[in-house]
Amino acid sequence: MSEIPATGTGTQDLWPVIQRLAASFARRDDERGVSAEEQWTLQVLKIGEEFGEAAQAVIGARGTNPRKGYSHGWPDVQAEVADTAITALVALARMRPEDAAAYLARQLASKSAKFLPGPQQPPLDDRPEPETHR
């Protein structure tokens, strides 16, 4: 039986599973003689593949492919987006096995600060318009 939590888990349960997946995939690639840089490259390309599946599901959910019509539903899109996110987290864990979670937390704080006002910042609607450089 698997030790992977099924539902209702917090993000603290996420990283041990992601790290186990990353280590498992790295071990398999190491056994095949694939260099670390090549492993990272292939894992990043896998993110692109998963995103393509998410995009295909959106096209199917919207019925915009005349050959296939409504071939997917929004639950399919959600599953593919989750696959993309998992694949991206595994890629990060493969590239940064010692500190992937902390690195992601720092990146999230940095990126979100651009969109979410902090305690010392005015709400986004009250900020002055940025200068436009042409």
C-alpha positions in Angstrom: 0.0 0.0 0.0 1.2 3.5 -0.8 2.2 6.0 1.9 1.0 8.9 -0.3 -1.8 10.8 1.4 -5.1 10.7 -0.5 -7.1 13.8 0.2 -7.4 16.7 2.6 -3.7 17.1 3.1 -1.9 20.3 3.6 1.1 21.6 1.6 3.4 20.3 4.3 2.6 16.8 3.0 3.3 17.8 -0.6 7.1 18.1 -0.6 8.0 14.7 0.8 6.0 13.1 -2.0 7.5 15.4 -4.6 11.0 14.7 -3.3 10.4 11.0 -3.4 9.2 11.2 -7.0 12.2 13.4 -8.0 14.6 11.0 -6.3 12.9 8.0 -8.0 13.1 9.5 -11.5 16.7 10.7 -10.9 17.7 7.2 -9.8 16.2 5.7 -12.9 17.9 8.2 -15.2 21.2 7.7 -13.3 21.0 4.0 -13.9 20.5 4.7 -17.6 23.6 6.9 -17.6 21.7 10.2 -18.2 23.7 13.2 -17.0 22.1 15.6 -14.5 21.8 18.4 -17.0 20.1 16.2 -19.5 17.7 14.9 -16.8 16.8 18.5 -16.0 16.3 19.3 -19.6 14.0 16.3 -20.2 12.1 17.1 -17.0 11.5 20.7 -18.2 10.4 19.4 -21.6 8.0 17.2 -19.7 6.4 20.3 -18.2 5.8 21.5 -21.8 4.2 18.2 -22.7 1.9 18.3 -19.7 0.9 21.9 -20.5 0.1 20.8 -24.0 -2.3 18.2 -22.6 -3.9 20.9 -20.5 -4.3 23.1 -23.5 -5.8 20.2 -25.5 -8.3 19.7 -22.6 -9.3 23.4 -22.7 -9.9 23.1 -26.5 -12.0 20.1 -25.9 -13.9 21.7 -23.0 -14.7 24.7 -25.2 -15.5 22.5 -28.2 -13.3 24.5 -30.5 -11.8 21.7 -32.5 -14.2 21.0 -35.4 -13.0 17.4 -35.7 -13.5 16.5 -32.0 -16.1 18.9 -30.7 -16.6 18.7 -26.9 -14.1 16.0 -26.2 -13.2 17.1 -22.6 -14.9 18.7 -19.6 -13.5 21.2 -17.1 -12.7 18.4 -14.6 -10.3 17.0 -17.3 -8.7 20.5 -17.6 -8.3 20.6 -13.8 -6.6 17.2 -13.8 -4.2 18.2 -16.6 -3.4 21.5 -14.8 -2.6 19.5 -11.6 -0.4 17.1 -13.7 1.4 20.2 -15.0 1.9 21.6 -11.5 3.2 18.3 -10.2 5.6 17.9 -13.1 6.9 21.4 -12.5 7.4 20.8 -8.8 9.2 17.5 -9.5 11.5 19.4 -12.0 12.3 21.9 -9.3 13.0 19.2 -6.8 15.3 17.4 -9.3 17.3 20.6 -9.9 17.4 21.7 -6.3 17.1 18.5 -4.2 18.4 20.2 -1.0 16.1 23.3 -0.9 13.3 23.1 -3.5 10.6 23.9 -1.0 12.5 26.9 0.5 13.5 28.1 -3.0 9.9 28.0 -4.2 8.7 29.8 -1.1 11.2 32.6 -1.7 10.2 32.8 -5.4 6.5 32.9 -4.4 7.1 35.7 -1.9 9.0 37.7 -4.5 6.6 37.2 -7.4 3.4 37.6 -5.3 4.7 40.9 -3.8 4.2 42.4 -7.2 0.5 41.6 -7.1 -0.5 41.4 -3.4 -0.2 44.5 -1.3 1.9 44.0 1.9 1.1 45.7 5.2 3.1 48.8 4.2 1.7 49.0 0.7 -1.5 50.6 -0.5 -4.1 48.4 -2.2 -3.4 47.8 -5.9 -6.3 50.1 -6.9 -4.7 53.0 -5.0 -1.2 52.8 -6.5 -0.1 55.5 -8.9 0.1 54.5 -12.6 3.6 53.4 -13.6 5.5 55.5 -16.1 5.3 54.2 -19.7 8.6 53.9 -21.6 8.4 53.8 -25.3 
